[in-house]
Amino acid sequence: FYKKNLSKYPVVTVEAEPKIGFLDSLYEELIKKNFDSIVAYGGGSVIDASKILSVSLSSEKRPSLLLENFNVTSRLNLFVVPTTFGSGSEATSIGVYKKMAEKHP
C-alpha cells in the first residue's frame, strides 16, 4: 500500500516524547512543502507530534510560538493509524510535547 499510494509523500521519523525544538525543526522542514493532510502512523509520540503540527502548519506558526498563545482556528486534515494503545493519544485531541524536560499538553 505504501509503495503504491504514499511513497511520493515525505516520511518523518518522530523522536520519543518530542521536545518543542524538535517540533520547530519539523515545522521548518514541512512548511516548505505543499500538502493539506498528515497521516500519523505510530504510537503516542507520533500522534501527539502530528496533532501539534497539523495546527501549526495550518496557521503557519512554529509550534513554540503557537503554543505560547494557543488559539486553534484551523488545522490540516489528520488521519491517525495508532500502532499502540493506552497512551491516550489515540483517544484525545490533546498533543503532548516536552519543554525544559517537562511534559506539556
C-alpha positions as CSV (number, residue, x, y, z in Angstrom):
1,F,0.0,0.0,0.0
2,Y,2.8,2.4,0.9
3,K,4.8,1.9,-2.3
4,K,1.7,2.2,-4.4
5,N,0.0,5.2,-2.7
6,L,2.1,7.0,-0.2
7,S,5.8,6.7,-1.3
8,K,5.7,10.1,-3.1
9,Y,5.0,11.9,0.2
10,P,7.6,12.9,2.8
11,V,8.1,10.5,5.7
12,V,9.2,11.9,9.0
13,T,10.5,9.9,12.0
14,V,9.4,11.3,15.3
15,E,11.6,11.0,18.4
16,A,10.1,9.6,21.6
17,E,8.5,12.3,23.8
18,P,9.1,15.1,21.2
19,K,10.7,18.3,22.5
20,I,9.5,21.7,21.3
21,G,12.7,22.3,19.5
22,F,12.3,19.1,17.6
23,L,8.8,20.1,16.6
24,D,10.0,23.5,15.5
25,S,12.6,21.9,13.2
26,L,10.0,19.6,11.7
27,Y,7.8,22.6,11.1
28,E,10.6,24.4,9.3
29,E,11.2,21.3,7.1
30,L,7.5,20.7,6.4
31,I,6.2,24.3,5.9
32,K,8.2,24.4,2.6
33,K,6.1,21.6,1.2
34,N,2.6,22.0,-0.2
35,F,0.2,19.5,1.4
36,D,-3.2,19.6,3.1
37,S,-3.1,16.4,5.2
38,I,-1.0,14.4,7.7
39,V,-1.1,10.7,8.1
40,A,0.2,9.7,11.6
41,Y,1.2,6.0,11.7
42,G,2.7,5.1,15.1
43,G,2.4,5.4,18.8
44,G,1.7,8.2,21.2
45,S,4.6,10.4,20.3
46,V,3.9,10.3,16.6
47,I,0.2,11.0,17.2
48,D,1.0,13.9,19.6
49,A,3.5,15.5,17.2
50,S,1.1,15.1,14.3
51,K,-1.7,16.9,16.2
52,I,0.6,19.8,17.1
53,L,2.0,20.0,13.5
54,S,-1.4,19.9,11.9
55,V,-2.4,23.1,13.8
56,S,1.0,24.7,13.5
57,L,1.3,24.2,9.7
58,S,-2.2,25.3,9.1
59,S,-1.7,28.5,11.0
60,E,1.8,29.0,9.6
61,K,3.3,29.5,13.1
62,R,6.2,27.5,14.6
63,P,4.9,25.2,17.3
64,S,6.9,27.1,20.0
65,L,5.2,30.4,19.0
66,L,1.8,28.8,18.6
67,L,1.9,27.1,21.9
68,E,2.8,30.3,23.8
69,N,-0.5,31.9,22.7
70,F,-2.6,28.9,21.8
71,N,-5.7,29.6,19.8
72,V,-6.8,27.0,17.3
73,T,-8.6,28.4,14.3
74,S,-7.8,25.6,11.7
75,R,-5.7,22.5,11.2
76,L,-4.6,20.2,8.4
77,N,-6.6,17.0,7.8
78,L,-5.2,14.5,10.2
79,F,-5.6,10.7,9.7
80,V,-4.3,8.7,12.6
81,V,-3.4,5.0,12.5
82,P,-2.4,4.1,16.1
83,T,0.0,1.2,16.4
84,T,-0.1,1.2,20.2
85,F,-3.0,1.8,22.6
86,G,-3.1,3.1,26.1
87,S,-1.1,6.3,25.8
88,G,-4.3,8.3,25.5
89,S,-3.1,10.0,22.3
90,E,-5.3,7.8,20.2
91,A,-8.4,8.9,22.1
92,T,-7.9,12.7,22.8
93,S,-7.5,15.9,20.8
94,I,-4.6,17.0,23.1
95,G,-1.0,16.8,21.8
96,V,1.8,16.4,24.4
97,Y,5.3,17.8,24.0
98,K,8.3,18.3,26.2
99,K,9.7,21.7,27.2
100,M,12.6,22.1,29.7
101,A,12.3,18.3,30.5
102,E,8.6,18.7,31.5
103,K,5.6,17.4,29.6
104,H,3.0,19.9,28.5
105,P,-0.4,19.3,26.9
